[in-house]
């Protein structure tokens, strides 16, 4: 029983030390270039969204351009 407790304590200490080492090596910086998988997925998502939005018609020009411009000035 005592041997099992010592072994369990030693294994737990090694697991905790390994986890701390892994956490200290983990980098959350936004500076590195994205990996190949991330670039591939982002490009595919961009193509899907561009195709989907290209099916929508172009909105018609406002009938009263001056009123539309004034409303835009109020918003921005």
N, CA, C and O atoms as a Tripos MOL2 file, in Angstrom:
@<TRIPOS>MOLECULE
protein
  304   303    76     0     0
PROTEIN
NO_CHARGES

@<TRIPOS>ATOM
      1 N           0.8190   -1.1950    0.0000 N.3       1 UNK1
      2 CA          0.0000    0.0000    0.0000 C.3       1 UNK1
      3 C           0.8640    1.2610    0.0000 C.2       1 UNK1
      4 O           0.5890    2.2280   -0.7110 O.2       1 UNK1
      5 N           1.9140    1.2220    0.8170 N.am      2 UNK2
      6 CA          2.8070    2.3750    0.9020 C.3       2 UNK2
      7 C           3.5550    2.5830   -0.4200 C.2       2 UNK2
      8 O           3.7800    3.7180   -0.8410 O.2       2 UNK2
      9 N           3.9330    1.4930   -1.0610 N.am      3 UNK3
     10 CA          4.6360    1.5610   -2.3450 C.3       3 UNK3
     11 C           3.7210    2.1480   -3.4320 C.2       3 UNK3
     12 O           4.1680    2.9310   -4.2700 O.2       3 UNK3
     13 N           2.4500    1.7660   -3.4090 N.am      4 UNK4
     14 CA          1.4950    2.2880   -4.3840 C.3       4 UNK4
     15 C           1.2850    3.7900   -4.1820 C.2       4 UNK4
     16 O           1.1590    4.5340   -5.1550 O.2       4 UNK4
     17 N           1.2480    4.2330   -2.9400 N.am      5 UNK5
     18 CA          1.0670    5.6590   -2.6420 C.3       5 UNK5
     19 C           2.2660    6.4710   -3.1110 C.2       5 UNK5
     20 O           2.1110    7.5680   -3.6470 O.2       5 UNK5
     21 N           3.4600    5.9280   -2.9070 N.am      6 UNK6
     22 CA          4.6760    6.6110   -3.3610 C.3       6 UNK6
     23 C           4.6990    6.6650   -4.8800 C.2       6 UNK6
     24 O           5.0430    7.6960   -5.4570 O.2       6 UNK6
     25 N           4.3410    5.5750   -5.5280 N.am      7 UNK7
     26 CA          4.3110    5.5300   -6.9980 C.3       7 UNK7
     27 C           3.2770    6.5080   -7.5460 C.2       7 UNK7
     28 O           3.5430    7.2200   -8.5140 O.2       7 UNK7
     29 N           2.1070    6.5420   -6.9320 N.am      8 UNK8
     30 CA          1.0570    7.4710   -7.3630 C.3       8 UNK8
     31 C           1.4950    8.9260   -7.1860 C.2       8 UNK8
     32 O           1.2220    9.7670   -8.0420 O.2       8 UNK8
     33 N           2.1620    9.2130   -6.0970 N.am      9 UNK9
     34 CA          2.6580   10.5700   -5.8560 C.3       9 UNK9
     35 C           3.7160   10.9560   -6.8820 C.2       9 UNK9
     36 O           3.7200   12.0780   -7.3900 O.2       9 UNK9
     37 N           4.6070   10.0270   -7.1800 N.am     10 UNK10
     38 CA          5.6620   10.2970   -8.1600 C.3      10 UNK10
     39 C           5.0780   10.5170   -9.5540 C.2      10 UNK10
     40 O           5.4910   11.4380  -10.2590 O.2      10 UNK10
     41 N           4.1340    9.6890   -9.9510 N.am     11 UNK11
     42 CA          3.4940    9.8370  -11.2580 C.3      11 UNK11
     43 C           2.7280   11.1570  -11.3280 C.2      11 UNK11
     44 O           2.7740   11.8470  -12.3460 O.2      11 UNK11
     45 N           2.0300   11.5090  -10.2620 N.am     12 UNK12
     46 CA          1.2930   12.7790  -10.2230 C.3      12 UNK12
     47 C           2.2380   13.9620  -10.3430 C.2      12 UNK12
     48 O           1.9480   14.9230  -11.0560 O.2      12 UNK12
     49 N           3.3660   13.8960   -9.6480 N.am     13 UNK13
     50 CA          4.3480   14.9790   -9.7220 C.3      13 UNK13
     51 C           4.9110   15.1090  -11.1310 C.2      13 UNK13
     52 O           5.1030   16.2190  -11.6260 O.2      13 UNK13
     53 N           5.1750   13.9750  -11.7790 N.am     14 UNK14
     54 CA          5.6940   14.0230  -13.1490 C.3      14 UNK14
     55 C           4.6560   14.5810  -14.1220 C.2      14 UNK14
     56 O           5.0040   15.3430  -15.0240 O.2      14 UNK14
     57 N           3.4040   14.2150  -13.9510 N.am     15 UNK15
     58 CA          2.3370   14.7300  -14.8210 C.3      15 UNK15
     59 C           2.1890   16.2330  -14.6290 C.2      15 UNK15
     60 O           2.0600   16.9730  -15.6040 O.2      15 UNK15
     61 N           2.2070   16.6850  -13.3910 N.am     16 UNK16
     62 CA          2.0840   18.1260  -13.1190 C.3      16 UNK16
     63 C           3.2850   18.8760  -13.6880 C.2      16 UNK16
     64 O           3.1250   19.9450  -14.2760 O.2      16 UNK16
     65 N           4.4890   18.3230  -13.5160 N.am     17 UNK17
     66 CA          5.6850   18.9710  -14.0610 C.3      17 UNK17
     67 C           5.6150   19.0280  -15.5900 C.2      17 UNK17
     68 O           5.9740   20.0380  -16.1950 O.2      17 UNK17
     69 N           5.1560   17.9480  -16.2060 N.am     18 UNK18
     70 CA          5.0180   17.9450  -17.6690 C.3      18 UNK18
     71 C           3.9880   18.9440  -18.1480 C.2      18 UNK18
     72 O           4.2000   19.6090  -19.1620 O.2      18 UNK18
     73 N           2.8690   19.0650  -17.4360 N.am     19 UNK19
     74 CA          1.8350   20.0300  -17.8090 C.3      19 UNK19
     75 C           2.3550   21.4590  -17.6800 C.2      19 UNK19
     76 O           2.0940   22.3000  -18.5400 O.2      19 UNK19
     77 N           3.0840   21.7250  -16.6120 N.am     20 UNK20
     78 CA          3.6520   23.0680  -16.4320 C.3      20 UNK20
     79 C           4.6640   23.3830  -17.5220 C.2      20 UNK20
     80 O           4.7180   24.5080  -18.0190 O.2      20 UNK20
     81 N           5.4590   22.4010  -17.8910 N.am     21 UNK21
     82 CA          6.4260   22.6090  -18.9700 C.3      21 UNK21
     83 C           5.7160   22.8760  -20.2990 C.2      21 UNK21
     84 O           6.1230   23.7560  -21.0580 O.2      21 UNK21
     85 N           4.6620   22.1200  -20.5750 N.am     22 UNK22
     86 CA          3.9120   22.3150  -21.8210 C.3      22 UNK22
     87 C           3.2520   23.6850  -21.8520 C.2      22 UNK22
     88 O           3.2430   24.3440  -22.8910 O.2      22 UNK22
     89 N           2.7030   24.1180  -20.7330 N.am     23 UNK23
     90 CA          2.0580   25.4340  -20.6720 C.3      23 UNK23
     91 C           3.0780   26.5450  -20.8750 C.2      23 UNK23
     92 O           2.7880   27.5450  -21.5320 O.2      23 UNK23
     93 N           4.2660   26.3740  -20.3150 N.am     24 UNK24
     94 CA          5.2790   27.4280  -20.4480 C.3      24 UNK24
     95 C           5.7900   27.5400  -21.8840 C.2      24 UNK24
     96 O           6.2750   28.6000  -22.2820 O.2      24 UNK24
     97 N           5.6910   26.4630  -22.6680 N.am     25 UNK25
     98 CA          6.1500   26.4830  -24.0560 C.3      25 UNK25
     99 C           5.0610   26.9290  -25.0300 C.2      25 UNK25
    100 O           5.3510   27.1870  -26.1980 O.2      25 UNK25
    101 N           3.8300   27.0210  -24.5720 N.am     26 UNK26
    102 CA          2.7040   27.3750  -25.4340 C.3      26 UNK26
    103 C           2.7170   28.8710  -25.6910 C.2      26 UNK26
    104 O           2.7710   29.6610  -24.7490 O.2      26 UNK26
    105 N           2.6680   29.2690  -26.9560 N.am     27 UNK27
    106 CA          2.7620   30.6720  -27.3370 C.3      27 UNK27
    107 C           1.4440   31.1220  -27.9550 C.2      27 UNK27
    108 O           0.9990   30.5500  -28.9500 O.2      27 UNK27
    109 N           0.8200   32.1360  -27.3760 N.am     28 UNK28
    110 CA         -0.4470   32.6460  -27.9000 C.3      28 UNK28
    111 C          -0.2690   33.9540  -28.6690 C.2      28 UNK28
    112 O          -1.2090   34.7430  -28.7660 O.2      28 UNK28
    113 N           0.8840   34.1870  -29.1980 N.am     29 UNK29
    114 CA          1.1540   35.4190  -29.9200 C.3      29 UNK29
    115 C           0.4260   35.4360  -31.2580 C.2      29 UNK29
    116 O           0.2420   34.3950  -31.8890 O.2      29 UNK29
    117 N           0.0200   36.6100  -31.6800 N.am     30 UNK30
    118 CA         -0.6380   36.7550  -32.9740 C.3      30 UNK30
    119 C           0.3770   37.0610  -34.0720 C.2      30 UNK30
    120 O          -0.0080   37.2490  -35.2260 O.2      30 UNK30
    121 N           1.6250   37.1120  -33.7470 N.am     31 UNK31
    122 CA          2.6460   37.4910  -34.7110 C.3      31 UNK31
    123 C           3.0350   36.3910  -35.7050 C.2      31 UNK31
    124 O           3.2980   36.7140  -36.8630 O.2      31 UNK31
    125 N           3.0860   35.1140  -35.3200 N.am     32 UNK32
    126 CA          3.5200   34.0990  -36.2930 C.3      32 UNK32
    127 C           2.5410   33.9770  -37.4650 C.2      32 UNK32
    128 O           1.3470   34.2480  -37.3350 O.2      32 UNK32
    129 N           3.0700   33.5700  -38.5820 N.am     33 UNK33
    130 CA          2.2420   33.3540  -39.7700 C.3      33 UNK33
    131 C           1.3120   32.1650  -39.5130 C.2      33 UNK33
    132 O           1.6910   31.2270  -38.8110 O.2      33 UNK33
    133 N           0.0980   32.1960  -40.0760 N.am     34 UNK34
    134 CA         -0.8110   31.0660  -39.8830 C.3      34 UNK34
    135 C          -0.2890   29.8230  -40.6090 C.2      34 UNK34
    136 O           0.4460   29.9220  -41.5920 O.2      34 UNK34
    137 N          -0.6760   28.6800  -40.1150 N.am     35 UNK35
    138 CA         -0.2430   27.4160  -40.7090 C.3      35 UNK35
    139 C          -0.9880   27.1330  -42.0060 C.2      35 UNK35
    140 O          -1.8870   27.8770  -42.3990 O.2      35 UNK35
    141 N          -0.6000   26.0480  -42.6600 N.am     36 UNK36
    142 CA         -1.2020   25.6810  -43.9370 C.3      36 UNK36
    143 C          -2.6830   25.3560  -43.7890 C.2      36 UNK36
    144 O          -3.4900   25.7620  -44.6250 O.2      36 UNK36
    145 N          -3.0490   24.6300  -42.7360 N.am     37 UNK37
    146 CA         -4.4440   24.2520  -42.5380 C.3      37 UNK37
    147 C          -5.3060   25.4890  -42.2970 C.2      37 UNK37
    148 O          -6.3930   25.6130  -42.8620 O.2      37 UNK37
    149 N          -4.8210   26.3960  -41.4640 N.am     38 UNK38
    150 CA         -5.5860   27.6080  -41.1820 C.3      38 UNK38
    151 C          -5.7520   28.4580  -42.4430 C.2      38 UNK38
    152 O          -6.8290   29.0010  -42.6870 O.2      38 UNK38
    153 N          -4.7100   28.5710  -43.2270 N.am     39 UNK39
    154 CA         -4.7820   29.3350  -44.4740 C.3      39 UNK39
    155 C          -5.7620   28.6870  -45.4470 C.2      39 UNK39
    156 O          -6.5580   29.3780  -46.0820 O.2      39 UNK39
    157 N          -5.7040   27.3660  -45.5640 N.am     40 UNK40
    158 CA         -6.5980   26.6360  -46.4630 C.3      40 UNK40
    159 C          -8.0550   26.8470  -46.0500 C.2      40 UNK40
    160 O          -8.9020   27.1580  -46.8880 O.2      40 UNK40
    161 N          -8.3460   26.6760  -44.7580 N.am     41 UNK41
    162 CA         -9.7240   26.8170  -44.2860 C.3      41 UNK41
    163 C         -10.2290   28.2470  -44.4510 C.2      41 UNK41
    164 O         -11.3830   28.4520  -44.8270 O.2      41 UNK41
    165 N          -9.3870   29.2350  -44.1760 N.am     42 UNK42
    166 CA         -9.8010   30.6290  -44.3240 C.3      42 UNK42
    167 C         -10.0860   30.9590  -45.7860 C.2      42 UNK42
    168 O         -11.0410   31.6740  -46.0890 O.2      42 UNK42
    169 N          -9.2630   30.4410  -46.6850 N.am     43 UNK43
    170 CA         -9.4690   30.6910  -48.1100 C.3      43 UNK43
    171 C         -10.7650   30.0370  -48.5910 C.2      43 UNK43
    172 O         -11.5310   30.6510  -49.3330 O.2      43 UNK43
    173 N         -11.0100   28.7970  -48.1720 N.am     44 UNK44
    174 CA        -12.2490   28.1140  -48.5600 C.3      44 UNK44
    175 C         -13.4730   28.8520  -48.0210 C.2      44 UNK44
    176 O         -14.4660   29.0110  -48.7310 O.2      44 UNK44
    177 N         -13.4020   29.2990  -46.7690 N.am     45 UNK45
    178 CA        -14.5240   30.0380  -46.1910 C.3      45 UNK45
    179 C         -14.7580   31.3420  -46.9490 C.2      45 UNK45
    180 O         -15.9040   31.7200  -47.1930 O.2      45 UNK45
    181 N         -13.6940   32.0230  -47.3190 N.am     46 UNK46
    182 CA        -13.8290   33.2610  -48.0790 C.3      46 UNK46
    183 C         -14.5230   33.0000  -49.4170 C.2      46 UNK46
    184 O         -15.4030   33.7610  -49.8200 O.2      46 UNK46
    185 N         -14.1320   31.9300  -50.1030 N.am     47 UNK47
    186 CA        -14.7570   31.6150  -51.3870 C.3      47 UNK47
    187 C         -16.2490   31.3040  -51.2240 C.2      47 UNK47
    188 O         -17.0650   31.7170  -52.0480 O.2      47 UNK47
    189 N         -16.5970   30.5840  -50.1710 N.am     48 UNK48
    190 CA        -18.0070   30.2540  -49.9280 C.3      48 UNK48
    191 C         -18.8130   31.5330  -49.6950 C.2      48 UNK48
    192 O         -19.8900   31.7000  -50.2680 O.2      48 UNK48
    193 N         -18.2950   32.4380  -48.8550 N.am     49 UNK49
    194 CA        -19.0300   33.6600  -48.5430 C.3      49 UNK49
    195 C         -19.1160   34.6010  -49.7410 C.2      49 UNK49
    196 O         -20.1270   35.2790  -49.9210 O.2      49 UNK49
    197 N         -18.0710   34.6490  -50.5600 N.am     50 UNK50
    198 CA        -18.1080   35.5060  -51.7540 C.3      50 UNK50
    199 C         -19.1250   34.9620  -52.7440 C.2      50 UNK50
    200 O         -19.8930   35.7300  -53.3240 O.2      50 UNK50
    201 N         -19.1430   33.6430  -52.9480 N.am     51 UNK51
    202 CA        -20.1300   33.0530  -53.8700 C.3      51 UNK51
    203 C         -21.5480   33.2960  -53.3840 C.2      51 UNK51
    204 O         -22.4370   33.6190  -54.1730 O.2      51 UNK51
    205 N         -21.7570   33.1400  -52.0770 N.am     52 UNK52
    206 CA        -23.1030   33.3260  -51.5290 C.3      52 UNK52
    207 C         -23.5570   34.7830  -51.6960 C.2      52 UNK52
    208 O         -24.7010   35.0350  -52.0750 O.2      52 UNK52
    209 N         -22.6800   35.7230  -51.4200 N.am     53 UNK53
    210 CA        -23.0890   37.1240  -51.5140 C.3      53 UNK53
    211 C         -23.1670   37.6040  -52.9630 C.2      53 UNK53
    212 O         -23.8350   38.6000  -53.2410 O.2      53 UNK53
    213 N         -22.5030   36.9220  -53.8860 N.am     54 UNK54
    214 CA        -22.5570   37.3480  -55.2840 C.3      54 UNK54
    215 C         -23.9070   37.0200  -55.9180 C.2      54 UNK54
    216 O         -24.2420   37.5550  -56.9750 O.2      54 UNK54
    217 N         -24.6760   36.1510  -55.2830 N.am     55 UNK55
    218 CA        -26.0040   35.8120  -55.8170 C.3      55 UNK55
    219 C         -27.0410   36.8800  -55.4960 C.2      55 UNK55
    220 O         -28.0910   36.9380  -56.1370 O.2      55 UNK55
    221 N         -26.7580   37.7180  -54.5180 N.am     56 UNK56
    222 CA        -27.7200   38.7570  -54.1410 C.3      56 UNK56
    223 C         -27.6750   39.8960  -55.1630 C.2      56 UNK56
    224 O         -26.6010   40.2560  -55.6440 O.2      56 UNK56
    225 N         -28.8230   40.4550  -55.4910 N.am     57 UNK57
    226 CA        -28.8170   41.5620  -56.4540 C.3      57 UNK57
    227 C         -28.2230   42.8310  -55.8270 C.2      57 UNK57
    228 O         -28.2070   42.9990  -54.6080 O.2      57 UNK57
    229 N         -27.7440   43.6990  -56.6890 N.am     58 UNK58
    230 CA        -27.2210   44.9910  -56.2370 C.3      58 UNK58
    231 C         -28.3970   45.8550  -55.8270 C.2      58 UNK58
    232 O         -29.3670   45.9690  -56.5760 O.2      58 UNK58
    233 N         -28.3300   46.4680  -54.6520 N.am     59 UNK59
    234 CA        -29.4620   47.2910  -54.2120 C.3      59 UNK59
    235 C         -29.6920   48.4770  -55.1470 C.2      59 UNK59
    236 O         -28.7570   49.0270  -55.7280 O.2      59 UNK59
    237 N         -30.9360   48.8430  -55.2700 N.am     60 UNK60
    238 CA        -31.2920   49.9600  -56.1460 C.3      60 UNK60
    239 C         -30.8060   51.2750  -55.5360 C.2      60 UNK60
    240 O         -30.6690   51.4070  -54.3200 O.2      60 UNK60
    241 N         -30.5550   52.2310  -56.4100 N.am     61 UNK61
    242 CA        -30.1270   53.5530  -55.9430 C.3      61 UNK61
    243 C         -31.2760   54.2230  -55.2010 C.2      61 UNK61
    244 O         -32.4360   54.0200  -55.5600 O.2      61 UNK61
    245 N         -30.9800   55.0120  -54.1810 N.am     62 UNK62
    246 CA        -32.0590   55.6740  -53.4450 C.3      62 UNK62
    247 C         -32.8080   56.6520  -54.3470 C.2      62 UNK62
    248 O         -32.2160   57.2920  -55.2160 O.2      62 UNK62
    249 N         -34.1140   56.7570  -54.1280 N.am     63 UNK63
    250 CA        -34.9090   57.6520  -54.9730 C.3      63 UNK63
    251 C         -34.6270   59.1180  -54.6480 C.2      63 UNK63
    252 O         -34.6640   59.9640  -55.5420 O.2      63 UNK63
    253 N         -34.3540   59.4230  -53.4090 N.am     64 UNK64
    254 CA        -34.0580   60.7920  -53.0120 C.3      64 UNK64
    255 C         -32.6240   60.8170  -52.4890 C.2      64 UNK64
    256 O         -32.3790   60.5170  -51.3210 O.2      64 UNK64
    257 N         -31.6870   61.1710  -53.3520 N.am     65 UNK65
    258 CA        -30.2740   61.1120  -53.0170 C.3      65 UNK65
    259 C         -29.9150   62.1160  -51.9290 C.2      65 UNK65
    260 O         -29.1090   61.8080  -51.0520 O.2      65 UNK65
    261 N         -30.4980   63.3110  -51.9700 N.am     66 UNK66
    262 CA        -30.1710   64.3350  -50.9780 C.3      66 UNK66
    263 C         -30.6170   63.8950  -49.5810 C.2      66 UNK66
    264 O         -29.8680   64.0570  -48.6180 O.2      66 UNK66
    265 N         -31.8240   63.3420  -49.4590 N.am     67 UNK67
    266 CA        -32.3180   62.8820  -48.1610 C.3      67 UNK67
    267 C         -31.4790   61.7030  -47.6570 C.2      67 UNK67
    268 O         -31.2030   61.5900  -46.4620 O.2      67 UNK67
    269 N         -31.0840   60.8420  -48.5690 N.am     68 UNK68
    270 CA        -30.2550   59.7070  -48.1930 C.3      68 UNK68
    271 C         -28.8920   60.1710  -47.6890 C.2      68 UNK68
    272 O         -28.3720   59.6280  -46.7140 O.2      68 UNK68
    273 N         -28.3140   61.1710  -48.3480 N.am     69 UNK69
    274 CA        -27.0290   61.7160  -47.9260 C.3      69 UNK69
    275 C         -27.1310   62.3720  -46.5620 C.2      69 UNK69
    276 O         -26.2430   62.2090  -45.7260 O.2      69 UNK69
    277 N         -28.2090   63.1130  -46.3280 N.am     70 UNK70
    278 CA        -28.4010   63.7660  -45.0300 C.3      70 UNK70
    279 C         -28.5830   62.7300  -43.9230 C.2      70 UNK70
    280 O         -28.0650   62.9040  -42.8190 O.2      70 UNK70
    281 N         -29.3070   61.6680  -44.2070 N.am     71 UNK71
    282 CA        -29.5040   60.6000  -43.2170 C.3      71 UNK71
    283 C         -28.1710   59.9130  -42.9040 C.2      71 UNK71
    284 O         -27.9080   59.5590  -41.7550 O.2      71 UNK71
    285 N         -27.3380   59.7280  -43.9220 N.am     72 UNK72
    286 CA        -26.0320   59.1580  -43.7050 C.3      72 UNK72
    287 C         -25.1330   60.0540  -42.8820 C.2      72 UNK72
    288 O         -24.3580   59.5800  -42.0520 O.2      72 UNK72
    289 N         -25.2400   61.3710  -43.1170 N.am     73 UNK73
    290 CA        -24.4570   62.3220  -42.3130 C.3      73 UNK73
    291 C         -24.8630   62.2660  -40.8480 C.2      73 UNK73
    292 O         -24.0150   62.4010  -39.9660 O.2      73 UNK73
    293 N         -26.1440   62.0680  -40.5760 N.am     74 UNK74
    294 CA        -26.6010   61.9680  -39.1870 C.3      74 UNK74
    295 C         -26.0280   60.7210  -38.5120 C.2      74 UNK74
    296 O         -25.6490   60.7550  -37.3410 O.2      74 UNK74
    297 N         -25.9710   59.6380  -39.2550 N.am     75 UNK75
    298 CA        -25.4660   58.4010  -38.6800 C.3      75 UNK75
    299 C         -23.9650   58.4350  -38.4260 C.2      75 UNK75
    300 O         -23.4810   57.9160  -37.4200 O.2      75 UNK75
    301 N         -23.2450   59.0450  -39.3380 N.am     76 UNK76
    302 CA        -21.7950   59.0420  -39.2270 C.3      76 UNK76
    303 C         -21.2840   60.4250  -38.9770 C.2      76 UNK76
    304 O         -20.0750   60.6240  -38.8530 O.2      76 UNK76
@<TRIPOS>BOND
     1     1     2 1
     2     2     3 1
     3     3     4 2
     4     3     5 am
     5     5     6 1
     6     6     7 1
     7     7     8 2
     8     7     9 am
     9     9    10 1
    10    10    11 1
    11    11    12 2
    12    11    13 am
    13    13    14 1
    14    14    15 1
    15    15    16 2
    16    15    17 am
    17    17    18 1
    18    18    19 1
    19    19    20 2
    20    19    21 am
    21    21    22 1
    22    22    23 1
    23    23    24 2
    24    23    25 am
    25    25    26 1
    26    26    27 1
    27    27    28 2
    28    27    29 am
    29    29    30 1
    30    30    31 1
    31    31    32 2
    32    31    33 am
    33    33    34 1
    34    34    35 1
    35    35    36 2
    36    35    37 am
    37    37    38 1
    38    38    39 1
    39    39    40 2
    40    39    41 am
    41    41    42 1
    42    42    43 1
    43    43    44 2
    44    43    45 am
    45    45    46 1
    46    46    47 1
    47    47    48 2
    48    47    49 am
    49    49    50 1
    50    50    51 1
    51    51    52 2
    52    51    53 am
    53    53    54 1
    54    54    55 1
    55    55    56 2
    56    55    57 am
    57    57    58 1
    58    58    59 1
    59    59    60 2
    60    59    61 am
    61    61    62 1
    62    62    63 1
    63    63    64 2
    64    63    65 am
    65    65    66 1
    66    66    67 1
    67    67    68 2
    68    67    69 am
    69    69    70 1
    70    70    71 1
    71    71    72 2
    72    71    73 am
    73    73    74 1
    74    74    75 1
    75    75    76 2
    76    75    77 am
    77    77    78 1
    78    78    79 1
    79    79    80 2
    80    79    81 am
    81    81    82 1
    82    82    83 1
    83    83    84 2
    84    83    85 am
    85    85    86 1
    86    86    87 1
    87    87    88 2
    88    87    89 am
    89    89    90 1
    90    90    91 1
    91    91    92 2
    92    91    93 am
    93    93    94 1
    94    94    95 1
    95    95    96 2
    96    95    97 am
    97    97    98 1
    98    98    99 1
    99    99   100 2
   100    99   101 am
   101   101   102 1
   102   102   103 1
   103   103   104 2
   104   103   105 am
   105   105   106 1
   106   106   107 1
   107   107   108 2
   108   107   109 am
   109   109   110 1
   110   110   111 1
   111   111   112 2
   112   111   113 am
   113   113   114 1
   114   114   115 1
   115   115   116 2
   116   115   117 am
   117   117   118 1
   118   118   119 1
   119   119   120 2
   120   119   121 am
   121   121   122 1
   122   122   123 1
   123   123   124 2
   124   123   125 am
   125   125   126 1
   126   126   127 1
   127   127   128 2
   128   127   129 am
   129   129   130 1
   130   130   131 1
   131   131   132 2
   132   131   133 am
   133   133   134 1
   134   134   135 1
   135   135   136 2
   136   135   137 am
   137   137   138 1
   138   138   139 1
   139   139   140 2
   140   139   141 am
   141   141   142 1
   142   142   143 1
   143   143   144 2
   144   143   145 am
   145   145   146 1
   146   146   147 1
   147   147   148 2
   148   147   149 am
   149   149   150 1
   150   150   151 1
   151   151   152 2
   152   151   153 am
   153   153   154 1
   154   154   155 1
   155   155   156 2
   156   155   157 am
   157   157   158 1
   158   158   159 1
   159   159   160 2
   160   159   161 am
   161   161   162 1
   162   162   163 1
   163   163   164 2
   164   163   165 am
   165   165   166 1
   166   166   167 1
   167   167   168 2
   168   167   169 am
   169   169   170 1
   170   170   171 1
   171   171   172 2
   172   171   173 am
   173   173   174 1
   174   174   175 1
   175   175   176 2
   176   175   177 am
   177   177   178 1
   178   178   179 1
   179   179   180 2
   180   179   181 am
   181   181   182 1
   182   182   183 1
   183   183   184 2
   184   183   185 am
   185   185   186 1
   186   186   187 1
   187   187   188 2
   188   187   189 am
   189   189   190 1
   190   190   191 1
   191   191   192 2
   192   191   193 am
   193   193   194 1
   194   194   195 1
   195   195   196 2
   196   195   197 am
   197   197   198 1
   198   198   199 1
   199   199   200 2
   200   199   201 am
   201   201   202 1
   202   202   203 1
   203   203   204 2
   204   203   205 am
   205   205   206 1
   206   206   207 1
   207   207   208 2
   208   207   209 am
   209   209   210 1
   210   210   211 1
   211   211   212 2
   212   211   213 am
   213   213   214 1
   214   214   215 1
   215   215   216 2
   216   215   217 am
   217   217   218 1
   218   218   219 1
   219   219   220 2
   220   219   221 am
   221   221   222 1
   222   222   223 1
   223   223   224 2
   224   223   225 am
   225   225   226 1
   226   226   227 1
   227   227   228 2
   228   227   229 am
   229   229   230 1
   230   230   231 1
   231   231   232 2
   232   231   233 am
   233   233   234 1
   234   234   235 1
   235   235   236 2
   236   235   237 am
   237   237   238 1
   238   238   239 1
   239   239   240 2
   240   239   241 am
   241   241   242 1
   242   242   243 1
   243   243   244 2
   244   243   245 am
   245   245   246 1
   246   246   247 1
   247   247   248 2
   248   247   249 am
   249   249   250 1
   250   250   251 1
   251   251   252 2
   252   251   253 am
   253   253   254 1
   254   254   255 1
   255   255   256 2
   256   255   257 am
   257   257   258 1
   258   258   259 1
   259   259   260 2
   260   259   261 am
   261   261   262 1
   262   262   263 1
   263   263   264 2
   264   263   265 am
   265   265   266 1
   266   266   267 1
   267   267   268 2
   268   267   269 am
   269   269   270 1
   270   270   271 1
   271   271   272 2
   272   271   273 am
   273   273   274 1
   274   274   275 1
   275   275   276 2
   276   275   277 am
   277   277   278 1
   278   278   279 1
   279   279   280 2
   280   279   281 am
   281   281   282 1
   282   282   283 1
   283   283   284 2
   284   283   285 am
   285   285   286 1
   286   286   287 1
   287   287   288 2
   288   287   289 am
   289   289   290 1
   290   290   291 1
   291   291   292 2
   292   291   293 am
   293   293   294 1
   294   294   295 1
   295   295   296 2
   296   295   297 am
   297   297   298 1
   298   298   299 1
   299   299   300 2
   300   299   301 am
   301   301   302 1
   302   302   303 1
   303   303   304 2
@<TRIPOS>SUBSTRUCTURE
     1 UNK1         2 RESIDUE 1 A UNK
     2 UNK2         6 RESIDUE 1 A UNK
     3 UNK3        10 RESIDUE 1 A UNK
     4 UNK4        14 RESIDUE 1 A UNK
     5 UNK5        18 RESIDUE 1 A UNK
     6 UNK6        22 RESIDUE 1 A UNK
     7 UNK7        26 RESIDUE 1 A UNK
     8 UNK8        30 RESIDUE 1 A UNK
     9 UNK9        34 RESIDUE 1 A UNK
    10 UNK10       38 RESIDUE 1 A UNK
    11 UNK11       42 RESIDUE 1 A UNK
    12 UNK12       46 RESIDUE 1 A UNK
    13 UNK13       50 RESIDUE 1 A UNK
    14 UNK14       54 RESIDUE 1 A UNK
    15 UNK15       58 RESIDUE 1 A UNK
    16 UNK16       62 RESIDUE 1 A UNK
    17 UNK17       66 RESIDUE 1 A UNK
    18 UNK18       70 RESIDUE 1 A UNK
    19 UNK19       74 RESIDUE 1 A UNK
    20 UNK20       78 RESIDUE 1 A UNK
    21 UNK21       82 RESIDUE 1 A UNK
    22 UNK22       86 RESIDUE 1 A UNK
    23 UNK23       90 RESIDUE 1 A UNK
    24 UNK24       94 RESIDUE 1 A UNK
    25 UNK25       98 RESIDUE 1 A UNK
    26 UNK26      102 RESIDUE 1 A UNK
    27 UNK27      106 RESIDUE 1 A UNK
    28 UNK28      110 RESIDUE 1 A UNK
    29 UNK29      114 RESIDUE 1 A UNK
    30 UNK30      118 RESIDUE 1 A UNK
    31 UNK31      122 RESIDUE 1 A UNK
    32 UNK32      126 RESIDUE 1 A UNK
    33 UNK33      130 RESIDUE 1 A UNK
    34 UNK34      134 RESIDUE 1 A UNK
    35 UNK35      138 RESIDUE 1 A UNK
    36 UNK36      142 RESIDUE 1 A UNK
    37 UNK37      146 RESIDUE 1 A UNK
    38 UNK38      150 RESIDUE 1 A UNK
    39 UNK39      154 RESIDUE 1 A UNK
    40 UNK40      158 RESIDUE 1 A UNK
    41 UNK41      162 RESIDUE 1 A UNK
    42 UNK42      166 RESIDUE 1 A UNK
    43 UNK43      170 RESIDUE 1 A UNK
    44 UNK44      174 RESIDUE 1 A UNK
    45 UNK45      178 RESIDUE 1 A UNK
    46 UNK46      182 RESIDUE 1 A UNK
    47 UNK47      186 RESIDUE 1 A UNK
    48 UNK48      190 RESIDUE 1 A UNK
    49 UNK49      194 RESIDUE 1 A UNK
    50 UNK50      198 RESIDUE 1 A UNK
    51 UNK51      202 RESIDUE 1 A UNK
    52 UNK52      206 RESIDUE 1 A UNK
    53 UNK53      210 RESIDUE 1 A UNK
    54 UNK54      214 RESIDUE 1 A UNK
    55 UNK55      218 RESIDUE 1 A UNK
    56 UNK56      222 RESIDUE 1 A UNK
    57 UNK57      226 RESIDUE 1 A UNK
    58 UNK58      230 RESIDUE 1 A UNK
    59 UNK59      234 RESIDUE 1 A UNK
    60 UNK60      238 RESIDUE 1 A UNK
    61 UNK61      242 RESIDUE 1 A UNK
    62 UNK62      246 RESIDUE 1 A UNK
    63 UNK63      250 RESIDUE 1 A UNK
    64 UNK64      254 RESIDUE 1 A UNK
    65 UNK65      258 RESIDUE 1 A UNK
    66 UNK66      262 RESIDUE 1 A UNK
    67 UNK67      266 RESIDUE 1 A UNK
    68 UNK68      270 RESIDUE 1 A UNK
    69 UNK69      274 RESIDUE 1 A UNK
    70 UNK70      278 RESIDUE 1 A UNK
    71 UNK71      282 RESIDUE 1 A UNK
    72 UNK72      286 RESIDUE 1 A UNK
    73 UNK73      290 RESIDUE 1 A UNK
    74 UNK74      294 RESIDUE 1 A UNK
    75 UNK75      298 RESIDUE 1 A UNK
    76 UNK76      302 RESIDUE 1 A UNK
